[in-house]
Amino acid sequence: MSKNNIAKITDFDYLARGIAHIDGKTVFISNALINEIVRYEIVAQKKNIIEAKAVEIIEKSPFRRENVCPYYGKCGACHLQHLEYSEQIALKEKIWQRQLEKYAGGSSKNKLTAIFGTEQNYRSRARLAVDYRKEIKLGFCENASNKIVDIDECPILQKNLSLAIKIIRKFIQNNSEIKIAEITLCQGEKSSAIDLSLLNKNNTIELKKLLSLSEKLAETTNIAWNIFVNNQIAIEKEELYFSPTKNLKINFYPDDFVQSNQELNKKMVEEALSLAENKSNSYADLFSGLGNFSLPLASFNKQVFAVEAIKDMVTRAQIAAKKNNLHGIIKNNCFDLFKPNKKLLAELKNYDFWLLDPPRAGSLELVRSLIDNKYQPQFILYISCNPASFARDAKILREKYQLIQSGICDMFANTHHLETINLFELK
Ligand SMILES: C[S@@+](CC[C@H](N)C(=O)[O-])C[C@H]1O[C@@H](n2cnc3c(N)ncnc32)[C@H](O)[C@@H]1O
């Protein structure tokens, strides 16, 4: 590496990396803030594009701060801890406005107030990898690599989950005959859970060992711990559930998709409800998971059609609807929304307000089918966790829809991930 790779940061990209222009090349530099002068190391290089990371900050931004985590920089889970939190929100808002102007014809007068909460101890779920080579390592992957960074704590995780890490490490060390591929930690409203996913799915773990693990975790964290093995309940101490709104209870399994910041999820659901209220007589919740939006939408007392691809989750969503006395209002269905078939598209014609909450891949096929077919719902509330796939889908939607409201919801503080809420109306 040349010691003279020095750059002045003049801009930022949608992953919140600093941008510099050097000798006709664009250099994307992680850990670099606008107006800083940094020394950088090249990570990858293509024709006129260089990816790099700042290794020395020669002139600091006034918004740069000390890292809040001892593993920051090595662990790949966070990207923005070096930036003061209020500036993270400001930066994400700017990134979002740019994306909208570029792809969705949006303007700032349509802006929803940014939703944010606590920047630490917010994550209510995490998946830790285990590495048995040499000494045991437990943690997240390093940046752009599959090497594991061995951690004892994580300030982003909810406190109970962070405190559990050391106890789990001891459990793994004391039971080295049990080989674990990965560990999922999750936090419900009233209890926590751990899922041990075994390398060999046919192996078993003695119940007394699991009981003792549950007890040790409870002693340290003052909350009940349920233990799952291969996503099957082994020890149930207290019901595991989350609540998208105050009066609802949705049971879940560690492997189910559940929003990973429950404090902000409640605010996001509240925003979605206020955008959806009185806009239709029937709602479709597409990519519905366990009913995080469909159950709250059912409070309008209008028909809700919920679609999810994973069968077990559809079953659990049906159980949740029943338990919350909403099964007469919600129809839960299993369809692949990446390949919407005629039957599904025919049914969707009955719903004039669609809530789309796709995974990172977005919802290209459904959006395309909307433009190609005769039927279009009056409103689409598109909740996106990936600005790139949203940009692609919004560009298509623009043919027939206008973006009327949009804003960010900072579900993933200290990372570059961006969750957004976007309401489209038929032109
Ligand atoms: C971002 S999550 C949102 C879930 C739910 N709306 C929530 O807030 O908890 C996306 C959901 O889409 C589901 N999914 C992924 N691919 C799908 C597909 N091809 N068709 C239907 N659902 C899919 C996932 O299982 C997951 O539950």
The ligand as a Gaussian input file, in Angstrom:
#p B3LYP/6-31G(d) Opt

LIG

0 1
 C      -38.939000      -7.515000       5.776000
 S      -39.806000      -8.945000       6.278000
 C      -41.329000      -8.215000       6.784000
 C      -42.242000      -9.089000       7.595000
 C      -43.379000      -8.377000       8.305000
 N      -44.036000      -7.418000       7.462000
 C      -42.892000      -7.719000       9.575000
 O      -42.900000      -6.472000       9.661000
 O      -42.502000      -8.434000      10.514000
 C      -40.156000      -9.719000       4.774000
 C      -41.030000     -10.944000       4.847000
 O      -41.231000     -11.414000       3.512000
 C      -41.189000     -12.829000       3.507000
 N      -40.797000     -13.218000       2.132000
 C      -39.552000     -13.315000       1.618000
 N      -39.620000     -13.677000       0.322000
 C      -40.934000     -13.800000       0.020000
 C      -41.629000     -14.159000      -1.175000
 N      -40.975000     -14.471000      -2.285000
 N      -42.971000     -14.164000      -1.148000
 C      -43.654000     -13.857000      -0.016000
 N      -43.044000     -13.535000       1.152000
 C      -41.695000     -13.507000       1.172000
 C      -40.173000     -13.178000       4.586000
 O      -40.358000     -14.485000       5.056000
 C      -40.467000     -12.115000       5.641000
 O      -41.425000     -12.563000       6.539000

